[in-house]
Structure formats: structure tokens, C-alpha cells
Amino acid sequence: MSASRRLFRLFGSIASAAALIGAEAAVAQTAMDPDNPTCPASPNWSNYREMRFTPQQVEGRRVLLAEGVIDDNVVPRLQAALDGNPDIAEIWLRSPGGNARIGNEAGRLIRDNGMVTRIPSGWACFSACNFMFMGGMARYVDDGGLFIVHMFTHTGNRDVIRREVAQGEDNTVSLIGEIEQQSALLASEDNDFLIRMGISRRLLTEVMYQTSAVADASNRETRRCLTQAQVNDYNVATVPWQAGARRSAPADTK
């Protein structure tokens, strides 16, 4: 075999190996979560500890990138971003959630300003981010964008619960009463918000409330990723996704 042919085969083998590695990496990135089988194991919802608002030109459009945790001061920062950028066409969301009531307030602010919201392909919007997104006058969930819901909970801090229970029966009863009251209030607020934003309340009863508030041995599913059919059926997206309408998110920074 000639030297040139051996080199050709060698480079061909290297190229094939590189392609295989690339394919395996792509599969790993889209691996599903065994506890939450409708969702990927690692949703792309940003790990900024406070939500950042970044005006950016994307595909000829002026958009506001809203990325990171919904912290207590999101609303004034969002208002400042909108005031300082009156040419914003859409708000693109990528967030793991955060303060549920602040998410509600931010969603109402978005509606008051008549803004359009979008979850672009490759990005994820979870928990309190849902309510920011649903504030949009028009709402888009692109193919490959993830609208992820769950059952809200006031029992996430197990250390607090353990301390209260350790104090005795009276403390435990008081804690249960407070959790029930706060959960009922938040459920009422969520229900009212969905009605005002034109979202089907079936989203709460058929999806959100079907997950577990806190994972346990009998049920470890704590979140659901809506399909495109569900996004349309519950009116989460006011404009159904169509082939060719997909928008690419900018490169991730964090």
C-alpha cells in the first residue's frame, strides 16, 4: 500500500472517530432526566445568581435577554432596562426560576408594557420564569425551547422543618398551618394570574399539580417539560411554532 493511501486511510479513521465523539457528546447534552423523563438532565436555564438584562441585536431584531435567577430586585431592573431601550422588540427568557411572587410582578410589568416574550431554541424557562414569560402580549416557544413547570412548595428548606418539628407538637402544628395558608394564597394568586394572562387554568390542574412538590421515595418527578402540543393547547404560546420560524439564541455565557 502506498504511503499516500495509508495517510488517506489514517485521516479517514481520525475523521470518523471525531464524528463519533461529536455524536456521543451531542447525545450526552440531550440525555433525559430519569426522575423527570419529559425533561433533559441539564436544562439550559442559566446559573446567574441574579437575573441579568442585556439588550442585544439578534438576527436583525433588538431583543432583551433576561437570564438568571429571579431575585427580589428583578422588577426595578427590568423597568430600567425597558425605559432605557424603547426599541426592544422581544424579551427572551432563560431562567431556573426564583422568587415566585416577583415572577408574577415581572410578568404583570411585561404585560403593562405590551411586550412580546420568547423562549428561543436551546433555552429553558422554569418555575417563576413561567410567570414572567406568560406576561407577554404575544408569546413564542420555539422548537427546542423548554417551558418547564412544577408544583410550587413552601417546604423546600428541610432544615427549617426539622428544627420546628424538634421543638414539639405545637411548633409542628403551627408550621403545618403556615405552610397550608401560604400555599393556598400562592395557588389563588397563580390561578388569578393565569386568567388575566389568557392561559388555560388546566395547566395548573393537569400538569403543574400532577408533579410532586418535593421528591420522595414514591414520586421523584418534580418538573414537567411541556410538549409543543401542550404549549399550544394551554395557550402558553399565543403564536404556535411553525417550521422556519425558529430563532437561534445567542451563545451562552453562563
C-alpha positions, 0 to 999 in steps of 0.5 A: 500500500502506498504511503499516500493511501495509508495517510488517506486511510489514517485521516479517514479513521481520525475523521470518523472517530471525531464524528463519533465523539461529536455524536456521543457528546451531542447525545450526552447534552440531550440525555433525559432526566430519569426522575423527570423523563419529559425533561433533559438532565441539564436544562439550559436555564442559566446559573446567574445568581441574579437575573441579568438584562442585556439588550442585544441585536439578534438576527436583525431584531433588538431583543432583551435577554433576561437570564438568571435567577429571579431575585427580589430586585428583578422588577426595578431592573427590568423597568430600567432596562425597558425605559432605557431601550424603547426599541426592544422588540422581544424579551427572551427568557432563560431562567431556573426560576426564583422568587415566585411572587416577583415572577408574577410582578415581572410578568404583570410589568411585561404585560403593562408594557405590551411586550412580546416574550420568547423562549428561543431554541436551546433555552429553558424557562422554569418555575417563576420564569413561567410567570414572567414569560406568560406576561407577554402580549404575544408569546413564542416557544420555539422548537427546542425551547423548554417551558418547564413547570412544577408544583410550587412548595413552601417546604423546600428548606428541610432544615427549617422543618426539622428544627420546628418539628424538634421543638414539639407538637405545637411548633409542628402544628403551627408550621403545618398551618403556615405552610397550608395558608401560604400555599393556598394564597400562592395557588389563588394568586397563580390561578388569578394570574393565569386568567388575566394572562389568557392561559388555560387554568388546566395547566395548573390542574393537569400538569403543574399539580400532577408533579410532586412538590418535593421528591420522595421515595414514591414520586421523584418527578418534580418538573414537567417539560411541556410538549409543543402540543401542550404549549399550544393547547394551554395557550402558553404560546399565543403564536404556535411554532411553525417550521422556519420560524425558529430563532437561534439564541445567542451563545451562552455565557453562563 
